[in-house]
């Protein structure tokens, strides 16, 4: 328990600093890699191209679903967040069990959750704050079912807390609640899924150390930590319950980084707000914003996704653009210089999905091949080694 308390304290420091991806398990006592046991990198054959349907970047790990609905994870595994039954890191994608019925996966800072085809919810990994929703604080090394309900539509694993939307569009959150990020009107942690309000009109939700969501009327709501104005409410006061951001009802996409938020409106315009110390808002400077602020004049953004302090977005022509922190090459533009405005990643126009993690990024192209780049100290790129990459590299 003492070691877990140290990690819990470290996680809180990282949350406070807004640099979740700086969690490093490369010091003494870190989890060994699989090849430390076998003398070779296990599963090297898995580096061949596969058909990927979804990818989710965690802080120092990655998980993805293949088109056959099998679940694969790789990278850091100190707390069992890969779901492989042990604490060994993996340098290449490894199958999580034998089930071929996964429809959704979300990798958080140190835990992972997913939904199966029968709409059951499963979580595993770090559980110091009850973020697995299992009624206790014991880590799990394999996917463990959360309750007996089978009506979960989507789940998002965040930084010590988790939120999910059910098929009736009700919103449920659990785990760390120090800043009110569960939206329950208090600051008490929850160890099981707890309903947020009584509304049944939630369309999507995004988690950092704060939480934001879009309702079916396309209104935007945020709550939780607000040190840098990431709630978009014009101040830095935390909110303990969902609070509407402006009066507009035209929000289509949403993402939350460490202490900032971005969203896409139905007209294709991109807006960001909150912490901007590395230019992650894409506004050409390093000045924080306390209200949604438009990024450029473009009206052709399809979606936007945030890592710890870097952001990536796809345009309607399927080009990929990234900006913000680039110390480990996570922007994929061939160097390690931060970018204060969106920068095109290569010349390809075939990106289907993208998911930034802590200091790394992964994306799927229209041919269903998976590419990753950025920091790779724990093997989170899935390339069979621990060398970082400055440009997208096929897994």
Buried (B, 14 or more C-beta within 10 A) or exposed (E): EEEBEEBBEEBBEBBBEBBBBBBEBEEEEBBEBBBEEEEEBBBEEBBEEBEBBBBBBBBBBBBBBBEEBBBBBBBBBBBBBBBBBBBBBBBBBBBBBEBBEBBBBBBBBBBBBBBBEEBBBBBBBBBBBBBBBBEEBEBBBBBBBBEEBBEBBBBBBBBBBBBBBBEEBBBBBBBBBBBBBBBBEEBEBBBBBBBBBEBBBBBBBBBBBBBBBBBEEBBBBBBBBBBBBBBBBEEBEBBBBBBBBEEBBBBBBBBBBBBBBBBBBEEBBBBBBBBBBBBBBBBBEBEBBBBBBBBEEBBEBBBBBBBBBBBBBBBEEBBBBBBBBBBBBBBBBEEBEBBBBBBBBBEBBEBBBBBBBBBBBBBBBEEBBBBBBBBBBBBBBBBBEBEBBBBBBEB
